[in-house]
Amino acid sequence: MKKIMILGASILQLPAIEKAIEMGLEVIAVDMNPVAVGFGVNGVKKEIISTIDTPAILEAAKSHKIDGIMTLASDMPMQSVAVVSHELGLVGISEDTALKATNKAYMRDALKKAGVPVPLYFRVNGEEEFKEAVKQVRHAGYKCIVKPADNSGSRGVDLLKEDSDLEAAYNYTIRYSRGGEIVVEEYMEGPEVSVETLAVDGIVHVIQITDKLTTGAPYFVEMGHSQPSQLSKETKERIAEVAIAANKAIGIQNGPSHTEIKVTKDGPKIVELGARLGGDCITTHLVPLSTGVNMVECSIRIALGEKPDLTAKWDKGAAIRYLKTGTGIIQGITGLQEAEDIPGVVQVSIVHGVAEQVGEIRNSVDRVGFIIAQAEDAVSAVEIAEEGAERIKVLTIEE
C-alpha cells in the first residue's frame, strides 16, 4: 500500500484526505491541532506537527517511508513539501519554486524577468519606502493597491484612496506580513479570473478558467466563482498562454497551480499564483462539477509519481456564492432547507453559526457560508447559487 503525507488536516485539506483513503492509500495527516477535522477520518495516521515545522515533518516522513507528499489549498506548507520531496527523491516542487509561489515579491521578480505580464510594482521595507512607492505608482497614473509579500486569503490587502492615511494603511498591511516586506503596486482594473492547471513532466495543462466575484475595494475578498469563464474565446486563449508562462517562470514541473489574472486594457496580467490547488471550493468542487476532472485525485497521483487522467468528461456550468450578512452576533439562520430544495443546488454550508461574532468582510475567514450549484452552463449555475443565497437569512444583532 502506497503512503501519502498530507500537510494540514483542517477543512481545507479534508477533500484530499478523504479521496486518498478512498483510493486505498495509507494517509499520514500532519497538523498542529490535535482535534483537526481530518484526523477524525477513519484510517488516518496522525502527526501532531505544525505544517511549517519542516525538520519535524521531514523526520516523520522518513519514519513513515512515504511515497508522496502534498497539501491542498494552503500556501504555508509549500516550503515543507519542497524540502521533503527533495530530500526523499519524491515528485514535488523545488525550494526555489516554493519561495516564488508563496512570496509575492519574489514571485513578481521571477515573472518580470521571464517577460510574463505583471503590474507595476515595488518591494518595500519600512514606512518611508512604502510612502515613496505609493507616490511613484500614482505618478505613473495608476491607482495603488498594497499587500503583504507573504500572506494569502486577501489578508492585509488594501486599495488606497487619494486621501488615504498612509501611516494607517501601512500599519494595517504590515500587521499581516510575516517577514516585514510589503508589495506596493498598480491596481489592475478589469475582469478577474483564476486558471486551474496541472503540470505533468514539465507540460502545463489548463483544466479550467474561473470567473471571480469579489467585494471590490478596499479588501477584494472573493465572494463567488463560476465556471467555465464567460469571457471570449480569444481572451481565454491569451489567459491560458499567460498562466502557462507564469507556471514555467517559477519552475512548476509537476503538480497543481492556481493562477489569478486580471484582464486589463493592456491584456491579461498576473495577480498571483500558488503551486497548489485553488481554495474556496474551486478545485475541490467546481472543477469536477464543470469538467468531470477530479483535480484532487490527479494531484495525489502526481505526488505519487503516477500519471493522472486529465480528460474532461463533460462541459457544464458550476458556481459558488458566499452569503452576505450584517455585522454583530448571529442570532439565527433561516432558509437553509429552502435553499437546498432548489434544483441544481449541490451544497449549502454554514461556517459561522449562532452566537458567533461577524464583522465587515476583510478576508476569507470572515465569510459566514456558501451555496454551490451545477447547471448546463455557467449563467444558469450562477442564477441558481444566487437564488439559494437570497433564501438564506442570517439574523444578527449589534452588541
Steps between C-alpha positions, in 0.01 A plus 500: 500500500641839398530773763409866445579774752253790495606822669201647680196320640254791508182530296717628212693172471208270583415429132856376439501285812166343415593444133833339592325259740244423227791424262624235743806696613649518846458863608728682744341835586707777659349782706587680823134487608445164678126516432524605134202367305719297261638296790148367554491323164510125552840350423703822510832495685554818703815707528442797732757735348476853363486494119787751492726301737701362210765303698233317704295426188809364321576272795140372502504449123816289527360291785179426307695433176249705302455475121368854451429829676256782424272769640174614351400866515752656737820690421671473839603131476653533151859539626462180704362316196799616295764399758351156566450416132861603426654313795304180431517513121124540459304690235448861607610858463845640580569729797562784254159443338335479844645840590390658172153349535442626857677837512340763277820703474717209377211389279476842331877506444504155339202576274640836391838344420327238282296761313167392651257796521484644854386833642739783588621408849748585775638286782521711813638467852404774741250784504712752308561260211127424508403866462752553218375194311139619530610835360670336201204276413268799510744708294483230231126560480371196686289440808707334771439169678718366783537148636733304730765312301441169677134446588183382325120500522488881441658558843651848524396603147392865470411725206616851582283804436648835404443626854595176678693529823825336384624436852178316587510308169859395563420387854200298379696313231823447694299328773443211258857479367695219662836617368440875517492558123214663308422514127367833373362478149276623224136418561398303192150571373299245302335158539679257732538129435698211639657224295502147641790298360683171545860455387631156407866453399540870421184532290239735651139397430222757541205317654260792551473881508289649780318835507536672839276734697651706784382753757691763305691781669667517735552134605405294189379191685367236261122459532432271205641294216352345186618267224565495214604863450258704292776707339558476124683203348789724392536651848494157663772377263721794598425442870606135463826605329584743781421242770718234335786750465464596868516135612816449299653826629488386861599143414191283550584171327256266671186569699212746521489877487239768547578818304303822552490740204346840429397573141609864469484741205861393434404130500515230770740565790587274791354583842671203667534122477531214744668164440198320644132449435271802524294547815142625539370164367626592151706188432338266755141563390455729198753341263358147541148638455589695185749262334485160672875527574580422865797731559548372855546142379722621216722690746530195724602284203757757385650514851532117493677511163200363310339637184155656561198499270458865392224434243187715536190281535241775434455875455253636756460809715591523871487789746552591864361804677590607853233640730481872570418590859469786740739552791461400863408177680319235295156442655366251250527367142189420296426374150761222487253230400331733250838560335587128493167424330584710192574270200869527416617590852775251587609622843405751768761560772510727805843583642405741782191412701269633771665704780810568290621853429500618138648825375592675180639255245871582487638155415378154408456373857235770564247337262204327667408233245448407136283336233633277218295432186533306173311562175539459123690830474673755724224763478238255624727371778557856624126572498430186705775577754385861538137394545611261773704771672199734496283242677741475794468773763770547762344693787749713697478742789753769580676465835 
